[in-house]
Amino acid sequence: MTTATVKLVAERFLTSKSPEVLALKGKWGVGKTYMWNQLVEQVKDRAGLTNYCYVSLFGIGSLSDLRTAIFAKTRPIKQIGTKLDVATINKEWASRATGALRSILTHMAKAKDVPFVKNLSIGIDAIAPYLINKTIICLDDFERLNDSSIKADELLGFISSLKEERACKIVLIFNEDELSAKADAYKKYREKIIDIELLFSPSAEEAADLAFPPDLPFREDAKRYSTSLDIKNIRVLRRIVCMIELIRKELNNLHEGVMQQAIMTTVLLTWSYYNTNLDVPSMDFIRKWNRILWSTKGEDKDETEAGLRRLRWATVVRDYGLTHMDEFDYAISKVIERGYTEETGLSIEAVKLDAQFRQNELRDSFSAAWKLFHNSFGDNKQQLVEALESSLKRSVHTVDVLNLNGTVRLLRSLDQNDLANRLIDFYIQGRQGEEKIFDLDEYPFAGDID
């Protein structure tokens, strides 16, 4: 069942008015609750019932506690995703409680002459059942329910009563593989109680679509890298999002390539840091990884258990496209481990990397000008001259004297002696303070300078 199909069926459940029970199953970390919460917020204006409640069953001590929790956490579904102030909360509680309390107190008044009733105080757990009505109720973490506090069959019976007697819609979220003792009760009553059963098992691409916000910087790059590692755990993917957004703040106004490298490194290292699976390369292994040195060190011949594990790690990192980690990557690893950018060297290394990218860009620009000469038989003399002049001026700090010499020779052969002389002057002016580059006695290719 695809994620799209699960969402479609769950949306139909949310928008229907009929009392129903939906079971949403899936392994830990795949994003069952995350997907459900997103969907509730998306369809809240079209929901079949007006009230909504989310309760985790983890830590609930009794059915009485559960009733109270449902009552306390129920709110108009249209308020999902909005911040509530005190006035709104008070108004909401008053409107929900008034009708039920009036009915309860009326019955109490009839017994006002009974001695033990006169001073009776009403606990919230006593009136909670009367206040739960026509509500969409999400009960999460069924597998983590304390068996010694609430039996699974008691909970399922309670769910049935919410549906049949209180006209509620209930979604039960859990990891079926971890139900343990609850599995027998669930199988026994499933046919009677559960109306719809969905298995949520997204692919890596579907998980990335679910976890990565539409406005995430370089979202498609992040998605491509996470998919290549087959990351399906929504919690890890959300960690990746947090790290990208944290690092991005330090990389404003820098070359695009800096952020692209940051995305690649962040996805890999965050996946490694927040994973206990032994098939996932460790942070220490990735830090020391060097694709060229790997085979020469002979580690691929180690057939011990640890050696075979490192071989699997090497395959993952090599297929990912990482050659080695540079200082910028090391800084990112510190950010991931510490959770902040201060004192990690990230900003300093980012600026250095920015300069490298810009220098490479200038070199590419200069090379592109020469391609007009090498790769064309057309009559493009004027275009070539203009390209050589502009590219050398832009790249003056990256062009070495050998390339300057070649450019001057070509211009002179094209009867551009004045331009050639001006470019030599421009080069000398631009490289002032770098006297060593003009010392031909120390230049290994001095014989080619004419």
N, C-alpha and C positions, 0 to 999 in steps of 0.2 A: 504494500500500500504506500503510495507516494505521499510526501508531505502535503502536496496540494489537495489530494483526496481527503486526508485526515482533516485539514483545515475546512474543507467544504462541508463535510459531515458534521464537524463540531460547530460550524457556523449555523447550520440548519437546526441543530439542537438548541443553540442559544436564542435563535429568533423565533422558535416555536413556543406557544403558550402551554402546550400539553405537559403534564407532570411526567418526567422521564428520569432514568438513571443512565448515565454515560460512564463507562470505564475507559480510562486513557492509560495504556500500558507502554512501557519502554524502559530501556536500561538507564542506570544512573548517568547523569551528565549529558544526555542527548538533547535536553531542552524541552521536556514535556511541559513543565510548569511555565517556563519562559514563553513557549509558543502559546499556551493557554492564556496567559496574562495579556500578551499582545493582542490576541484575538478578541478577548473581552473588551479591551479598550477600543478596538476597531469597530465593533458592532454594537456598542453600548446604546446608541441612539435607535437601534432597530431590535433591541432585545425583547423577547416575548414576555418577560416578567420585569417588574420595575425595581426590585430589590436584589442586591448581590452580597455574597459573603464568601470570604476565603479563610479557611482554617487549616493549619498543619496539625495532623494527628500526633505528631511527635511531642511527647511530654504531657499529653492529655491524660488526666488521672481517673476520670470516670465519665459516665454518660451525662451526669449532672453538670460536670465541668464543660463537657462538649456543648450541651444546650446553652449554657451561659456564654461560652465563647462565640457561638453562632449568633446569639442575640446581640452581644456587645460589638461584634464586627460587621453586622449587617448595615448596609447603607444604600441609598438610591444608586442604581447602577450608572446613571448618567453622571454621577460625581466621581466615577473612577478616573484616575489620572489628574484630578484637580486637588489643590491644596485646600484643606478645610480649616476655617477659623473657629474659635470657640462659640460664637453666636450661631453659626450654621449647625455645629454639632448639637448644641442645646435644643435648637428648633427641631432637628431631626429626631432626637430621642423623645422629645415631648409628643410629636405627632405620632410616632410609632407606639408609644406606651399608653396614650390617653384612652383609646378604645378598649384595649385589653384590660387595663386597670379598672376602668369603669365597670366592666362586666364582673371582674373578680370581686371588687369591693361591694357590688350589689349583693352578690351571694354571701359575702361575709356579714353584711348588715343584717341579713335575715337571722343570723345566729348571734346578734349582739348581746342577747341576754344570757348566753351560755358563758359561765364564769371563765373557763380557760381560753375562750376566744377573744374576750374583751381586750386583753393586753398582748394578743398575738402579733408579732412582727412578721412581715412577709419577706422572705429571702428572694433575691433575684432569680435563683435557680428554680424557685417554685412557680414563678410567673413566666419564665422564659418560654416554656412550651406554648403558651397562649400567644406569644408575640412572634413566633416563627410561622410565617404563612406566605404562600406564593412568592417564594424566594429562590433565586439561583444560588446553590450552595456548592462550593468547591472544597472537597475534603482531600488534602494532599498527604503524601507520605504514609499511605496505608501500611506499607511493609514495616514502618518504624513504630507502629502502634504497640504500646506496652500490653502484652498478653495477660499479665497478671492484674492489670487494672480494668481493661475492657476486652472481653472475648470477641473474636472476629465475628461470630454468629450474632452476638448482641449488637455490634455496630451495624451489621448488615440488616438486622431487624429494625434498628432505629432508622436507617436509610429508607427502608420500605415504608415505615410509618410516615416519614416526612413526605414521601411521594403520594401515598394513598390518602392520608388524613389531612395533610397540610398543603396539598397541591403544589409541592416544591419540585424543582428540577435539581438533580444532584449529579455532580461529576466527581468520580473517585479516581485519583491519580496514584499510580504505584509502579514499582519494578517487580514484575511477576516472578523473576528469578530469585528474588530475595524475600518472598512471602513466608517461607519456611512453614511453621505450624499453621499459619493462616490460610495456606493454599487449599487445604482440605475443605474448610468452611466456605471459601470462595467458590470452589468447584461445585460444592453441594448446592449452594443457593444462587449461583450465577444465572441459571435459566429462569428462575422465578423473579429475581430482582433486577438484573442488568438488562436494559433494553438495547443498548448499543455498546459494542466493544471495539476499541480502536487500538492498533499497535503503531506507536510513533517510533520510527527507525529511519531517520533522515540519512541521506548520503552526505559525503563531505561537502559537496557543492551546495546541497540544500541547507546544511547546517550553517555554512558561511553566509548564505543569503539571509538566513534567519537572524544570525548574531551580528553581522556587520551593518551598521546604520548606513542609509543611503548617502549621507554626507561625509562618511569617513574618508579622510585624505588617501588618495591612491587605493581606493577600495578594490578595484579590479586586480591590482597587483597583489594586495593582501589575500584576496580570494584565491588567486592562482597559486600562490605559495602554500596557503593552508590546505587547499585541495590536493596539491602534489604530495603533501605529507599525510593525507587521508585523515585530517583532524575532524572528528565528529562531536567531540565533547564541547557543549555550548559554554560551559564554565571556562574552559581553556580559551575558547574563541573570544569570550568577553574580556578575559584577561589581556588578550592580544590587543583588543580595541582600546582598553585603558592605557596600555603601554604606548601604543601608537599615538594616542592623543597627548600623553604626557611628554613624549619625546618631541612631537611636532612643535610644541611651544618653544623649544630651543633651536629650531631649525628654520625659523621664518627668514625670508629674504635671502636664502642661500640657493645654490644651484639645485635644480630639480634632481640631479643625480644623487645628491646627498640624501634626500628623502627616500629615493628609490632603494638605495643601499640600506637605509635604516629599516625600511619595511621588510626587506628580505631577511635581515639579521634578526629583527624583533620577532617575526613569526617563528623562526626556527628556535631561537633561544627561549622564548616564552613557553613554547610547546615542551621543550626539554625540561625547563625549570619546574613546571607545574605538573609533571607526569611521573608516576612511580612505576610505569610499565618498563620492564627490563629490555624490551625491544626498542625503546626510545633512547637515542644517544644522550649520554650525560653531558652536563655543561662543561665539565673538565675535559672530556674527550673532544668536544667541539672546539674548545679554546686551543687545544694542542694540535688540532687537525691541520695537516698540510698534504694536499693531494699529491704533490710531486714526490715528497719524501716517504709517503705511506708504504709503497711497494719496496722501496730501497731499504727500509728498515727491517724487512722480513716479517712484519707482524701478520701478513696474510698467510703465513705458513704455520702459525701457532694454532694447534688443533685442540688445545685445552678448552674447557667450558668458557672461561673468561676470554680466551683468544677468539673463539667462534662468535661470542657476543660482540666483541670489538669489530669483527669482520662484518657482521650485520649492520653495526652502526656506521662503519665506513661506507657500506653500500648506500645507506640512506643519505648520508651527507654528500657523497659524491654525486648521486642522482639528483640531489637538490640543487647542485650547481655551485657549492661553496668550494673555493680553491684553498683559502686559508683566512684566518681572521686578522684584520689590521687593527691599529690602535683605536679607530673609530668604533669598530665592532666590540673591542674590549670595553670601551666606555659604556656601550649599550648593555653589555652583560652586567655591569655594575648597577645600572639603573634598574634592570629587571630584578636583581637580587635585593636591592635596597628599597625600591619603591619611590625613589626621588632622584632628581638630576643633579642636585648640589654635590660638589666635591667628587664627581665621577669623571671629570675631564671631558664630558660630552661636548660642551660648547667649544672648547679649545680644539678638539679633534675635528669637530664639524667644520670649523673655519679653515683648518688645514686641508681637509678633503675638498671643500668648496674651491680653494685655490687650485688644487690639482685638476678638478673637473674643468675649470675655466681655462687652464693652460692647455689641457688636452683638446678642448674645443677650439682654441686658437690654432693649435697645430693642425687640427683637421681642416680648419678654414684655409690655412696655407697650402696643405696638401691638395685640397679641392681646386685651388687656383692652378697648380701644376698639372692636374688631370686634364685641364683644358688643352694643355700642350701635348701631353702624352697620348690622350685617348681620342683625339679628333684630327680629321684630315680637312676640316672645313676652313674657309677663309675667315678666321675669327681673330685676326691680329689685334684689333683695337680692344675687343672683349678680353683677350688674354693679358694685354698690357695693363688695362684697368684693374683686372682681378689680382695680378701680381702686386701692383702698387698698394691697393687697399688691404690685401691680406697681410703683406709684410708689415705695414704700419700697425695693423691691429695686433699682430703676433710678434712685435719687435722683441718682447722679453722672453719669448720661447724659441725663436729662430736662432740656430747656431751659426757660426761664421762660415761653415762649409755651405750651408743652404743659402746664406747671403751671397756668397761667391757665385753659386750657380744661378741665382736670380739675376745678378748683375751681368754675368756673361750672356745670359739669354737676352736681356734687354739691349745690350750693346749689339748683339747679332740682329736685333730688330730695329737698329738705327735709333735707339732711345738712350743715347749717351748722356744727355742732360738729366733725364729721369734717373738713370743709373747712378750718376754722381750725387743727385739729391737724396736718393735712398741710402747711399753710404753715409752721408752726413747725418741723416735722420737716425740711422742705426747707431752711430757713434754717440750722438746726443742722448738717445734713449737708453744706452747701456753704460752711461757714465757711472763711475764707481765700481765697474767690473773690469778693471784694467787687464786682469789675467787672461780674459778671453781674446785679447788682441795680441798676446805674446806668442808669436808663431814658434819660437824656440821651444815652448812647452806644449805646443799643440800637436797631437799625434798625426793629424792629417795635413800638416803644413805644406807638404809637397803638392797637394791638390789646390792650394790657394794661389791663384795667379792674378 
